[in-house]
């Protein structure tokens, strides 16, 4: 059974893409078949996997979504093979993104059953993978609603800052709405504390706030430490988990083990 997990938080800069990339690579190292999906027109996941010019990629997620929208309108479009837009890096298959995704938003808003377009697109891939990870854009708009509608579970990265921790509340309200009206099977797999500076007593207090305010949810035991090394490696298309003897690398390997254990 394939499990679809969205990495989601409407706040930017909390480590969504870093988490998606490194969790995907770590799961592959544990023997799982993984497809990552770049659901952000900024294409950070695509670039993080080593494709520095995402707008030059021939076929991407926007093409798949447009084809599905056109089909729902009864329009004829050029057929796309499901493998036409699959790229591979570090053992992970992924569907890239580009600026064309942003241009598709109005079409998606006007599509029939608009919240289920991504679900229909990803349905054709489920038989080939154990996990599909969706890297969501920092928003609570129609693209993210599509991600929530198609997902089995979500992971919420939360940066170790006060307003970042408090900002999760609006996301959780949206999750409840989707659970009520669109996807009753949606679960919160866990809240992941990221970018923790172990030298900062204030950040440790933020960690305590997360544990207190969201005690009803699973808080991952794994805490991702702050590290400038992450940005350096990702700018070269190298996931941090490929670096040995690194605290962030160890954290994401531990996260992958946690994700597998929660799925038992």
The 8 nearest C-alpha neighbors of each residue, nearest first, counted from 0:
[[1, 2, 129, 126, 125, 128, 130, 127],
 [0, 2, 129, 130, 125, 128, 3, 126],
 [1, 3, 130, 151, 129, 131, 4, 0],
 [2, 4, 131, 150, 151, 130, 132, 152],
 [5, 3, 152, 132, 153, 150, 151, 131],
 [6, 4, 133, 153, 132, 7, 154, 150],
 [7, 5, 154, 134, 15, 153, 133, 155],
 [6, 8, 155, 135, 5, 154, 15, 9],
 [7, 9, 10, 155, 137, 156, 170, 6],
 [8, 10, 137, 138, 139, 11, 7, 170],
 [11, 9, 137, 8, 12, 13, 138, 163],
 [10, 12, 137, 13, 9, 8, 14, 136],
 [11, 13, 14, 10, 15, 158, 137, 16],
 [14, 12, 158, 11, 157, 15, 156, 10],
 [13, 15, 17, 16, 12, 18, 156, 193],
 [16, 14, 18, 17, 6, 13, 19, 156],
 [17, 15, 19, 18, 14, 44, 134, 20],
 [18, 16, 14, 20, 19, 15, 21, 44],
 [17, 19, 15, 16, 21, 20, 22, 14],
 [20, 18, 16, 22, 17, 21, 23, 134],
 [21, 19, 23, 17, 18, 22, 16, 24],
 [20, 22, 24, 23, 18, 19, 238, 240],
 [21, 23, 25, 19, 24, 20, 18, 255],
 [22, 24, 26, 20, 21, 25, 19, 33],
 [23, 25, 21, 27, 26, 22, 91, 28],
 [24, 26, 28, 22, 27, 23, 252, 255],
 [27, 25, 29, 23, 28, 24, 31, 255],
 [28, 26, 31, 30, 24, 29, 25, 32],
 [27, 29, 25, 26, 30, 24, 31, 90],
 [30, 28, 26, 27, 31, 25, 255, 256],
 [29, 31, 27, 28, 26, 32, 25, 33],
 [32, 30, 27, 26, 29, 129, 33, 28],
 [33, 31, 128, 129, 27, 130, 30, 34],
 [32, 34, 130, 128, 91, 131, 129, 31],
 [33, 35, 131, 92, 93, 91, 132, 130],
 [36, 34, 93, 132, 131, 133, 92, 94],
 [35, 37, 133, 94, 93, 38, 134, 132],
 [36, 38, 134, 95, 96, 39, 44, 94],
 [39, 37, 135, 134, 36, 136, 133, 96],
 [40, 38, 136, 41, 42, 37, 135, 96],
 [39, 41, 98, 97, 100, 42, 101, 96],
 [40, 42, 39, 43, 98, 97, 96, 136],
 [43, 41, 96, 45, 40, 44, 39, 97],
 [42, 44, 46, 45, 41, 47, 16, 39],
 [43, 45, 47, 46, 42, 16, 37, 48],
 [46, 44, 42, 95, 48, 43, 47, 50],
 [45, 47, 50, 51, 43, 49, 48, 44],
 [48, 46, 236, 44, 233, 49, 45, 43],
 [47, 49, 236, 46, 45, 88, 50, 44],
 [236, 48, 50, 46, 47, 51, 235, 45],
 [51, 49, 46, 52, 45, 53, 48, 47],
 [50, 52, 46, 49, 53, 45, 47, 236],
 [53, 51, 54, 50, 55, 46, 56, 45],
 [52, 54, 55, 56, 97, 50, 51, 45],
 [55, 53, 97, 52, 56, 98, 96, 99],
 [54, 56, 53, 52, 57, 97, 58, 51],
 [57, 55, 53, 54, 58, 59, 52, 95],
 [56, 58, 55, 59, 84, 54, 83, 53],
 [59, 57, 84, 56, 62, 83, 60, 61],
 [60, 58, 95, 96, 84, 61, 62, 94],
 [59, 61, 63, 62, 96, 95, 94, 64],
 [60, 62, 100, 64, 63, 59, 65, 99],
 [63, 61, 65, 60, 64, 59, 66, 58],
 [64, 62, 60, 66, 61, 65, 67, 120],
 [63, 65, 61, 67, 66, 62, 68, 60],
 [66, 64, 68, 62, 67, 63, 61, 69],
 [65, 67, 69, 63, 64, 68, 62, 70],
 [66, 68, 70, 64, 65, 69, 71, 63],
 [69, 67, 65, 71, 70, 66, 110, 64],
 [70, 68, 72, 74, 66, 71, 67, 65],
 [71, 69, 73, 67, 72, 68, 74, 66],
 [72, 70, 68, 69, 73, 111, 67, 110],
 [73, 71, 69, 70, 74, 68, 111, 110],
 [72, 74, 70, 71, 69, 75, 68, 76],
 [75, 73, 69, 72, 70, 76, 71, 68],
 [74, 76, 73, 70, 69, 77, 66, 78],
 [77, 75, 78, 74, 66, 69, 70, 79],
 [76, 78, 79, 75, 66, 80, 62, 74],
 [77, 79, 76, 80, 66, 75, 81, 63],
 [80, 78, 81, 77, 83, 63, 66, 82],
 [79, 81, 83, 82, 78, 84, 63, 77],
 [82, 80, 83, 79, 84, 123, 124, 85],
 [81, 83, 85, 80, 84, 79, 86, 124],
 [84, 82, 80, 81, 85, 79, 58, 59],
 [83, 85, 58, 59, 82, 94, 86, 81],
 [86, 84, 94, 82, 93, 83, 92, 87],
 [85, 87, 93, 92, 94, 84, 88, 95],
 [88, 86, 92, 91, 93, 90, 85, 89],
 [87, 89, 91, 90, 48, 92, 86, 49],
 [90, 88, 91, 24, 87, 48, 238, 237],
 [89, 91, 88, 87, 27, 92, 24, 28],
 [92, 90, 88, 87, 89, 33, 24, 34],
 [91, 93, 87, 34, 86, 85, 35, 33],
 [94, 92, 35, 34, 86, 36, 85, 87],
 [93, 95, 36, 85, 84, 60, 37, 59],
 [96, 94, 59, 45, 37, 60, 93, 36],
 [95, 97, 42, 59, 37, 60, 40, 45],
 [96, 98, 40, 54, 99, 53, 42, 100],
 [97, 99, 40, 100, 101, 41, 54, 102],
 [100, 98, 102, 97, 101, 61, 103, 40],
 [99, 101, 61, 40, 103, 98, 102, 97],
 [100, 102, 103, 99, 40, 104, 98, 39],
 [103, 101, 99, 100, 104, 98, 105, 106],
 [104, 102, 100, 106, 101, 105, 107, 99],
 [103, 105, 107, 106, 101, 102, 108, 100],
 [106, 104, 108, 107, 103, 109, 102, 101],
 [107, 105, 109, 103, 108, 104, 110, 68],
 [106, 108, 104, 110, 105, 109, 113, 103],
 [107, 109, 105, 106, 110, 104, 113, 141],
 [108, 110, 106, 107, 105, 111, 113, 112],
 [111, 109, 113, 107, 108, 68, 106, 112],
 [110, 112, 113, 71, 109, 72, 68, 116],
 [113, 111, 114, 115, 110, 116, 109, 71],
 [112, 114, 110, 111, 115, 116, 107, 108],
 [113, 115, 145, 112, 116, 144, 148, 141],
 [116, 114, 118, 113, 117, 112, 145, 119],
 [117, 115, 119, 118, 113, 114, 120, 67],
 [118, 116, 120, 119, 115, 145, 121, 64],
 [117, 119, 149, 115, 121, 116, 120, 122],
 [118, 120, 122, 116, 117, 121, 115, 123],
 [121, 119, 117, 118, 122, 116, 123, 63],
 [122, 120, 118, 123, 124, 119, 117, 125],
 [121, 123, 119, 124, 125, 120, 118, 126],
 [122, 124, 121, 125, 120, 126, 81, 119],
 [125, 123, 121, 122, 127, 126, 128, 81],
 [124, 126, 127, 1, 122, 128, 123, 121],
 [125, 127, 124, 128, 1, 123, 0, 129],
 [126, 128, 125, 124, 129, 32, 1, 123],
 [129, 127, 32, 130, 33, 125, 126, 1],
 [128, 130, 1, 32, 31, 33, 2, 0],
 [131, 129, 2, 33, 1, 128, 3, 132],
 [130, 132, 3, 34, 35, 33, 4, 2],
 [133, 131, 35, 4, 5, 3, 36, 34],
 [134, 132, 5, 36, 35, 135, 6, 4],
 [133, 135, 37, 6, 38, 16, 19, 36],
 [136, 134, 38, 7, 133, 39, 6, 143],
 [135, 137, 39, 138, 38, 134, 143, 9],
 [138, 136, 9, 11, 10, 8, 135, 139],
 [139, 137, 9, 140, 136, 143, 10, 8],
 [138, 140, 143, 9, 144, 141, 137, 170],
 [141, 139, 138, 143, 142, 144, 145, 137],
 [140, 142, 144, 143, 145, 108, 114, 139],
 [143, 141, 145, 144, 140, 146, 38, 104],
 [142, 144, 146, 145, 141, 140, 139, 147],
 [143, 145, 141, 147, 146, 142, 148, 114],
 [146, 144, 114, 148, 142, 143, 147, 117],
 [145, 147, 143, 149, 144, 148, 150, 142],
 [148, 146, 144, 150, 145, 149, 143, 177],
 [147, 149, 145, 182, 146, 150, 181, 144],
 [148, 150, 118, 146, 147, 145, 117, 151],
 [151, 149, 3, 147, 152, 4, 148, 146],
 [150, 152, 185, 3, 4, 2, 186, 184],
 [153, 151, 186, 4, 187, 150, 188, 185],
 [154, 152, 5, 187, 4, 188, 6, 155],
 [153, 155, 6, 189, 188, 190, 5, 7],
 [154, 156, 190, 7, 191, 8, 6, 157],
 [157, 155, 191, 192, 190, 13, 15, 193],
 [158, 156, 192, 193, 13, 191, 164, 163],
 [159, 157, 193, 13, 160, 194, 163, 192],
 [158, 160, 202, 195, 205, 193, 194, 192],
 [159, 161, 163, 158, 162, 205, 164, 202],
 [160, 162, 164, 163, 205, 165, 159, 202],
 [163, 161, 165, 164, 160, 166, 167, 159],
 [164, 162, 166, 160, 161, 165, 158, 157],
 [163, 165, 161, 162, 166, 167, 157, 209],
 [164, 166, 162, 167, 163, 168, 161, 209],
 [167, 165, 163, 168, 164, 162, 169, 170],
 [166, 168, 170, 165, 169, 164, 171, 163],
 [167, 169, 171, 166, 170, 165, 172, 164],
 [170, 168, 172, 171, 167, 166, 173, 9],
 [171, 169, 173, 167, 172, 168, 174, 8],
 [170, 172, 174, 168, 173, 169, 167, 175],
 [173, 171, 169, 175, 170, 174, 168, 176],
 [174, 172, 176, 170, 171, 175, 177, 169],
 [173, 175, 171, 177, 172, 176, 178, 170],
 [174, 176, 178, 172, 173, 177, 179, 171],
 [177, 175, 173, 179, 174, 178, 180, 172],
 [178, 176, 181, 174, 180, 179, 175, 182],
 [177, 179, 183, 182, 175, 176, 180, 181],
 [180, 178, 176, 177, 183, 175, 181, 182],
 [179, 181, 177, 178, 176, 182, 183, 175],
 [182, 180, 177, 178, 148, 179, 183, 176],
 [183, 181, 178, 148, 184, 185, 177, 180],
 [182, 184, 178, 185, 179, 181, 180, 177],
 [185, 183, 182, 186, 151, 178, 152, 150],
 [186, 184, 151, 152, 183, 182, 178, 150],
 [187, 185, 152, 188, 151, 184, 153, 178],
 [186, 188, 153, 152, 189, 154, 185, 216],
 [189, 187, 153, 152, 154, 186, 217, 190],
 [188, 190, 217, 154, 218, 187, 219, 191],
 [189, 191, 155, 218, 156, 154, 219, 217],
 [190, 192, 156, 219, 155, 157, 193, 189],
 [191, 193, 157, 222, 156, 158, 223, 159],
 [194, 192, 223, 158, 195, 157, 222, 159],
 [195, 193, 225, 224, 223, 158, 159, 196],
 [194, 196, 224, 225, 159, 193, 197, 223],
 [195, 197, 225, 198, 199, 224, 194, 202],
 [196, 198, 199, 195, 203, 224, 200, 202],
 [197, 199, 196, 200, 202, 203, 195, 201],
 [200, 198, 202, 201, 197, 196, 203, 195],
 [199, 201, 203, 202, 204, 198, 197, 196],
 [202, 200, 204, 203, 199, 205, 160, 206],
 [203, 201, 205, 204, 199, 200, 159, 206],
 [202, 204, 206, 200, 201, 205, 207, 199],
 [203, 205, 207, 201, 202, 206, 208, 200],
 [206, 204, 202, 208, 207, 203, 159, 161],
 [207, 205, 203, 209, 204, 208, 202, 210],
 [206, 208, 204, 210, 205, 209, 211, 203],
 [209, 207, 205, 211, 206, 210, 212, 204],
 [210, 208, 206, 212, 207, 211, 213, 164],
 [209, 211, 207, 214, 208, 213, 212, 206],
 [210, 212, 208, 214, 209, 213, 207, 206],
 [213, 211, 209, 214, 208, 210, 215, 165],
 [214, 212, 215, 216, 210, 211, 209, 218],
 [213, 215, 211, 216, 210, 212, 217, 218],
 [214, 216, 213, 217, 212, 211, 210, 218],
 [217, 215, 214, 213, 218, 189, 187, 190],
 [216, 218, 189, 219, 190, 188, 215, 214],
 [219, 217, 190, 189, 216, 220, 191, 210],
 [220, 218, 221, 191, 189, 190, 217, 222],
 [219, 221, 218, 222, 257, 254, 191, 253],
 [220, 222, 219, 254, 250, 253, 223, 191],
 [223, 221, 192, 193, 224, 220, 250, 191],
 [222, 224, 193, 250, 194, 247, 192, 195],
 [225, 223, 195, 194, 247, 196, 193, 222],
 [224, 226, 194, 195, 196, 223, 227, 193],
 [225, 227, 228, 229, 224, 247, 194, 230],
 [228, 226, 229, 230, 231, 225, 232, 194],
 [227, 229, 231, 226, 230, 232, 239, 233],
 [228, 230, 232, 227, 231, 239, 226, 233],
 [231, 229, 233, 232, 228, 227, 234, 226],
 [230, 232, 228, 234, 229, 233, 227, 235],
 [231, 233, 237, 235, 229, 234, 230, 228],
 [234, 232, 236, 47, 237, 235, 230, 231],
 [233, 235, 231, 232, 236, 230, 47, 237],
 [234, 236, 233, 232, 237, 49, 231, 47],
 [49, 237, 235, 48, 47, 233, 234, 232],
 [236, 238, 232, 233, 235, 239, 48, 241],
 [239, 237, 240, 241, 21, 233, 232, 236],
 [238, 240, 241, 248, 242, 229, 232, 237],
 [241, 239, 248, 242, 238, 21, 251, 25],
 [240, 242, 239, 238, 243, 237, 248, 24],
 [243, 241, 240, 239, 245, 248, 244, 238],
 [244, 242, 245, 241, 248, 240, 249, 239],
 [245, 243, 246, 242, 249, 248, 247, 240],
 [244, 246, 248, 243, 247, 249, 242, 239],
 [247, 245, 249, 248, 250, 244, 224, 223],
 [248, 246, 250, 249, 245, 223, 224, 251],
 [247, 249, 240, 245, 251, 250, 246, 239],
 [248, 250, 252, 246, 247, 251, 253, 245],
 [251, 249, 247, 253, 248, 252, 223, 221],
 [252, 250, 254, 253, 248, 249, 22, 255],
 [251, 253, 249, 255, 254, 250, 25, 248],
 [252, 254, 250, 256, 251, 255, 249, 257],
 [255, 253, 251, 257, 256, 252, 221, 258],
 [254, 256, 258, 252, 257, 253, 22, 26],
 [255, 257, 253, 259, 254, 258, 260, 252],
 [258, 256, 254, 260, 255, 259, 261, 253],
 [257, 259, 255, 261, 260, 256, 254, 262],
 [258, 260, 262, 256, 257, 261, 255, 263],
 [259, 261, 257, 262, 263, 258, 256, 255],
 [262, 260, 258, 259, 263, 257, 188, 256],
 [261, 263, 259, 260, 258, 257, 2, 188],
 [262, 260, 261, 259, 258, 257, 256, 2]]
